[in-house]
Amino acid sequence: MAILSRGNKTPLGIYVHIPFCCSKCEYCDFYSVSGQDQKLMDRFLRAVCTHIKETGPLTPGYQVDTVYFGGGTPSYFGAEALAAILTAIRQSFNVSPRAQITFEANPESVTPRILRRLRGEGFDRVSLGIQTDDDDLLRRLGRPHTYAQAVEAVKKIRKAGYRDLSVDLIFGLPGQTLQAWQDTLTNVLRLQPDHVSCYGLELHPGAPLYSYRDHCGLPDDDTQADMYLAAVEILQSKGFRQYEISNFARKGQVSRHNLKYWTGGEYLGFGPDASSDFGGKRFVMIRDLEGYIDGIQRHGKVIAEIQQVPARERAGEYLMTRLRTTMGISREEYEKQYLLPFDPLEEILEKDRPYGYTIREGGRWHLTPEGMLVSNSIISDLLLAQERSLKR
């Protein structure tokens, strides 16, 4: 696989997509296969380790500061397989001894043995998919666990020595009320997580629930907006700092890997449908497990698409991704990196400030929680202003 490598020393993130789940959730359109086929799992393990070993030499001078195992359900794949992949990463890349190493898990597949094994290998962060505390909703969503199992999973994670626990929650679920969502947050916060991700339900054509979305009692847009603002208020009152539209963390416990996506960092993805942004290029692996395995084994095609990203396109991405964060954007960064005028952007940001959508603090502009709700409109206006400045 040809990748343009660079000699400058730059932090690098690694993402490994584990495409296995015990069952497919109704809302999920991430690439995965359900059911356990040990031979297929073993073939994938060999292929992804080979891919990692072939790619490592193409990254001289880089140091890996984050490793993230997502999916799918990495905990379902098993501790021995995850440990083998992490070993391949360490053998092939320069991994910082202070790297944040995360694996995603579902409550039903968390066991003391898996947790101890991975902790011993250097995994230091768990992202637990709870989604809701309502067992009826969990069943309707096709989740293979109960809330009681989630509570027990948290106890096991803490007992195994993990000091960095993130939990995923979803709001805007079928039949969910604002009060029910507030109760969910209250209950989950009793588990004392260090990081909380709150995602509004988004349905895409690949998700089973998408086909009957108009008949399942989804909350309307106003209710979902109220749910979002309630999450911000409740989490901030409990000591969590919002650092991205959907993410909240206690001091010093942000997801360093995900921050790379929102701040323009470089990362390499391994596994089917995994994305990368490296050496000025963006590329995505094929969304086909058998095709990925075969491509690695036969030195064939494993990249579905690849593009060189010009600096001016990065300027637009800077606006779209940085305004997802509470870090926001600044005149100094923008003009220095992209050689474009900031004045047209500031006019728009100033225009939205009286509505309570934007705020300037310490020389940086960012969106307020209310502004996050209309971020698509604000960013669209900024991109149009940017486009006009490009034509001058």
C-alpha positions in Angstrom: 0.0 0.0 0.0 1.6 3.2 -1.1 1.3 6.1 1.4 3.2 9.4 1.2 5.4 9.4 4.3 7.0 12.5 5.8 10.1 13.0 7.8 9.0 15.6 10.3 8.3 14.3 13.8 4.5 14.4 14.3 2.1 12.7 16.8 0.2 9.9 15.1 -3.0 8.2 16.1 -3.9 4.6 15.2 -7.4 3.3 14.9 -8.2 -0.4 14.5 -11.7 -1.3 13.3 -12.9 -4.6 14.8 -15.8 -5.6 12.5 -17.4 -8.2 14.8 -20.5 -8.0 17.0 -22.7 -10.6 18.6 -25.7 -9.0 17.0 -26.6 -5.9 14.9 -28.3 -2.9 16.7 -31.3 -1.4 15.1 -29.8 2.1 14.8 -26.2 1.1 13.7 -24.8 1.6 10.2 -21.1 1.1 11.1 -19.6 -1.8 9.2 -19.7 -5.1 11.2 -20.7 -8.7 10.8 -22.7 -10.5 13.5 -22.3 -13.9 14.9 -19.1 -15.7 15.9 -17.1 -17.4 13.1 -13.8 -18.3 14.8 -12.0 -19.1 11.5 -13.1 -15.7 10.1 -11.9 -14.0 13.2 -8.5 -15.7 13.0 -8.1 -14.8 9.4 -8.9 -11.2 10.1 -6.5 -11.1 13.0 -3.6 -12.4 10.8 -4.6 -9.9 8.0 -4.8 -6.8 10.2 -1.5 -7.6 12.0 0.2 -8.1 8.6 -1.3 -4.7 7.4 0.1 -3.0 10.6 3.5 -4.5 10.1 3.7 -3.5 6.5 2.6 0.1 7.3 4.8 0.8 10.3 8.1 1.3 8.3 6.3 4.0 6.2 6.1 6.3 9.3 9.7 7.3 10.1 9.9 10.0 12.7 6.3 9.7 13.9 5.4 8.8 17.4 2.0 7.1 18.2 0.4 8.9 21.1 -3.1 7.4 20.8 -4.4 3.9 19.9 -8.1 3.3 19.6 -9.9 0.0 19.1 -13.5 0.6 17.8 -16.1 -1.4 16.0 -18.1 -3.4 16.0 -17.4 -4.6 19.5 -13.7 -5.1 20.3 -14.5 -6.7 23.7 -16.5 -9.4 21.7 -13.3 -10.1 19.6 -11.5 -11.2 22.8 -8.5 -10.2 24.9 -5.9 -12.4 23.2 -6.7 -11.0 19.8 -6.7 -7.4 20.9 -3.4 -8.0 22.8 -1.9 -9.5 19.6 -2.9 -6.5 17.6 -1.5 -4.1 20.2 1.8 -6.1 20.2 2.0 -5.7 16.4 1.5 -2.0 16.7 4.2 -1.7 19.3 6.6 -3.8 17.2 5.9 -1.7 14.0 5.5 1.8 15.3 7.2 4.1 17.8 4.5 4.1 20.5 4.9 6.6 23.3 5.0 5.1 26.8 2.4 7.7 27.6 0.0 6.8 24.8 -3.7 6.7 25.6 -4.9 3.2 24.6 -8.7 2.7 24.4 -10.9 -0.2 23.6 -14.7 -0.1 23.1 -16.8 -2.6 25.0 -20.4 -3.7 25.5 -21.6 -4.7 29.0 -22.4 -8.2 28.1 -18.9 -9.0 26.8 -17.0 -7.5 29.7 -15.4 -10.1 31.9 -12.8 -9.8 34.7 -10.4 -12.0 32.7 -10.6 -9.8 29.6 -10.2 -6.6 31.6 -7.2 -7.9 33.6 -5.5 -9.2 30.4 -5.9 -6.0 28.5 -4.9 -3.9 31.5 -1.7 -5.9 31.8 -1.0 -5.3 28.1 -1.2 -1.5 28.6 -4.8 -0.6 27.7 -5.7 2.2 30.0 -9.1 3.4 28.9 -12.5 1.7 28.3 -15.4 3.2 26.3 -18.5 1.4 27.4 -21.6 1.4 25.3 -24.5 1.8 27.7 -26.9 4.0 25.5 -29.8 4.0 27.9 -30.9 2.8 31.4 -34.3 1.7 30.0 -34.3 -2.1 29.5 -37.4 -1.9 27.2 -35.6 0.6 25.0 -32.5 -1.5 25.0 -34.5 -4.5 23.7 -36.2 -2.4 21.0 -32.9 -1.1 19.9 -31.5 -4.7 19.6 -28.9 -4.1 22.4 -27.7 -7.5 23.8 -27.5 -6.3 27.4 -29.6 -4.9 30.3 -28.8 -1.8 32.4 -28.0 -4.1 35.3 -25.3 -5.7 33.2 -24.0 -2.2 32.5 -23.8 -1.4 36.2 -21.9 -4.6 36.8 -19.6 -4.0 33.9 -18.6 -0.6 35.4 -17.8 -2.3 38.8 -15.6 -4.9 36.9 -13.8 -2.2 35.0 -13.0 -0.2 38.1 -11.9 -3.4 40.0 -9.6 -4.2 37.2 -7.8 -0.9 37.7 -9.0 1.3 34.9 -9.0 4.9 36.0 -10.4 6.3 32.7 -13.9 5.1 31.9 -16.0 6.7 29.1 -19.7 5.8 28.6 -21.8 6.3 25.5 -25.4 7.4 25.7 -28.0 8.2 23.0 -30.9 10.6 23.2 -33.8 11.1 20.9 -34.7 7.4 21.1 -38.2 6.0 20.2 -40.8 7.1 22.8 -38.1 8.8 24.9 -39.3 11.9 26.8 -37.2 14.8 28.1 -37.8 13.6 31.7 -36.8 10.1 30.8 -33.5 11.4 29.3 -32.8 13.5 32.4 -33.4 10.5 34.6 -31.0 8.4 32.4 -28.3 11.0 32.9 -28.8 11.1 36.6 -28.7 7.3 36.9 -25.6 6.9 34.8 -23.7 9.7 36.5 -24.1 7.7 39.8 -21.7 5.2 38.2 -19.0 8.0 38.3 -17.7 7.8 34.7 -14.8 10.0 33.7 -16.0 10.8 30.3 -19.5 10.9 28.8 -20.5 10.9 25.1 -24.1 12.0 24.4 -25.1 11.4 20.8 -28.4 12.4 19.3 -29.9 9.5 17.4 -29.0 9.7 13.7 -30.5 7.2 11.3 -28.8 6.4 8.0 -30.1 4.1 5.2 -27.9 1.3 6.3 -29.5 1.0 9.7 -32.5 -1.3 10.2 -34.4 1.3 12.2 -34.2 3.7 9.3 -36.9 1.7 7.3 -39.6 2.4 10.0 -38.3 5.7 11.4 -41.6 7.4 10.8 -43.6 4.9 12.8 -41.6 4.4 16.0 -42.3 7.5 18.0 -39.1 9.4 17.6 -39.1 12.7 19.6 -39.5 15.9 17.4 -36.7 18.3 16.8 -37.6 20.7 19.6 -37.7 17.9 22.1 -34.3 16.6 20.9 -32.9 20.2 21.2 -34.2 20.3 24.8 -32.6 17.0 25.5 -29.2 18.2 24.3 -29.3 21.4 26.3 -30.4 19.4 29.4 -27.4 17.1 28.9 -25.0 20.1 28.8 -26.5 21.6 31.9 -26.6 18.4 34.0 -23.1 17.3 33.0 -21.6 20.7 33.7 -23.3 20.8 37.1 -21.5 17.5 37.9 -18.1 18.7 37.0 -17.8 17.7 33.4 -16.4 20.1 30.8 -17.9 20.1 27.3 -15.0 20.0 24.9 -16.9 18.9 21.7 -20.5 18.9 20.6 -21.2 15.5 22.0 -18.4 14.9 24.4 -17.8 15.8 28.1 -14.9 15.0 30.3 -13.6 15.5 33.8 -10.4 17.5 34.0 -7.5 15.8 32.0 -9.7 12.9 30.7 -10.7 13.9 27.2 -10.5 11.3 24.4 -7.2 12.3 22.9 -7.8 10.1 19.9 -11.1 11.6 18.9 -9.5 15.1 19.3 -7.3 14.3 16.4 -10.4 14.1 14.1 -11.5 17.6 15.3 -8.2 19.4 15.4 -6.6 18.2 12.2 -4.2 15.6 13.6 -2.9 12.7 11.6 -4.1 9.1 12.1 -4.0 5.7 10.3 -6.9 3.3 10.3 -6.7 -0.5 10.0 -9.5 -2.9 9.2 -12.4 -2.8 6.8 -14.0 0.7 6.4 -11.4 2.3 8.6 -10.4 5.9 7.6 -7.0 7.5 7.6 -5.6 11.0 7.3 -1.9 10.9 6.8 0.8 12.6 4.8 -1.6 15.1 3.2 -3.9 12.3 1.9 -7.2 10.9 3.1 -8.1 7.3 2.4 -10.7 4.7 3.4 -10.3 0.9 3.5 -12.8 -1.2 1.6 -16.1 -1.9 3.4 -15.8 -5.7 2.9 -14.3 -8.0 5.5 -13.5 -10.8 3.1 -12.2 -8.4 0.5 -10.0 -6.7 3.1 -8.5 -10.0 4.2 -8.0 -11.2 0.7 -6.4 -7.9 -0.4 -3.9 -8.0 2.5 -3.0 -11.6 1.9 -2.5 -11.2 -1.9 -1.1 -7.7 -1.8 -4.1 -6.5 -3.7 -6.4 -3.5 -3.4 -7.6 -2.6 0.1 -8.2 1.1 -0.3 -11.7 2.1 -1.5 -10.9 5.7 -2.1 -8.0 8.1 -1.7 -7.6 11.8 -2.2 -4.9 14.4 -1.9 -6.3 17.2 0.2 -5.1 20.7 -0.8 -4.3 23.3 1.8 -7.3 25.5 0.8 -9.7 22.5 1.4 -8.1 22.1 4.8 -9.2 25.7 5.5 -12.8 24.7 5.2 -12.3 21.6 7.3 -10.7 23.8 10.0 -14.0 25.7 10.3 -16.2 22.6 10.2 -14.2 20.5 12.7 -12.8 23.2 15.1 -16.3 24.7 15.6 -17.4 21.2 16.8 -15.1 21.9 19.8 -15.2 24.4 22.5 -11.7 25.3 21.5 -13.1 27.0 18.5 -11.2 29.1 15.9 -8.8 32.1 16.0 -7.7 34.8 13.7 -4.0 34.0 14.3 -4.3 30.3 13.5 -6.5 30.8 10.5 -4.5 33.5 8.8 -1.1 31.9 9.5 -2.1 28.4 8.3 -4.2 29.2 5.3 -3.2 32.8 4.3 -6.8 33.8 4.1 -8.5 36.9 5.7 -10.4 36.3 8.9 -12.5 39.5 8.7 -15.3 38.0 6.6 -15.7 35.2 9.1 -15.6 37.5 12.0 -18.5 39.5 10.5 -20.7 36.4 10.6 -19.6 35.4 14.1 -20.3 38.9 15.3 -23.7 38.8 13.6 -24.7 35.6 15.5 -23.3 36.8 18.9 -26.5 38.8 19.9 -28.6 35.6 19.5 -26.4 33.8 22.0 -24.9 31.4 19.3 -21.3 32.6 19.3 -18.9 33.9 21.9 -15.3 35.2 21.8 -13.1 34.3 24.7 -9.3 34.7 25.0 -9.0 35.7 21.3 -10.9 32.6 20.1 -14.4 32.3 18.8 -16.5 29.2 19.6 -20.2 28.2 19.6 -22.3 28.2 22.7 -24.5 25.1 23.4 -27.4 26.9 21.7 -25.1 27.6 18.8 -24.1 24.0 18.6 -27.8 23.2 17.8 -27.7 25.5 14.7 -24.0 24.8 13.9 -24.8 23.5 10.4 -26.3 26.9 9.4 -23.5 28.9 11.0 -20.8 26.8 9.4 -22.5 27.0 6.0 -22.5 30.8 6.2 -18.8 30.7 7.2 -17.9 28.4 4.3 -19.7 30.7 1.8 -17.8 33.7 3.2 -14.6 31.7 2.9 -15.4 30.8 -0.7 -15.9 34.4 -1.6 -12.6 35.4 -0.1 -10.9 32.7 -2.2 -12.2 34.2 -5.4 -10.9 37.7 -4.7 
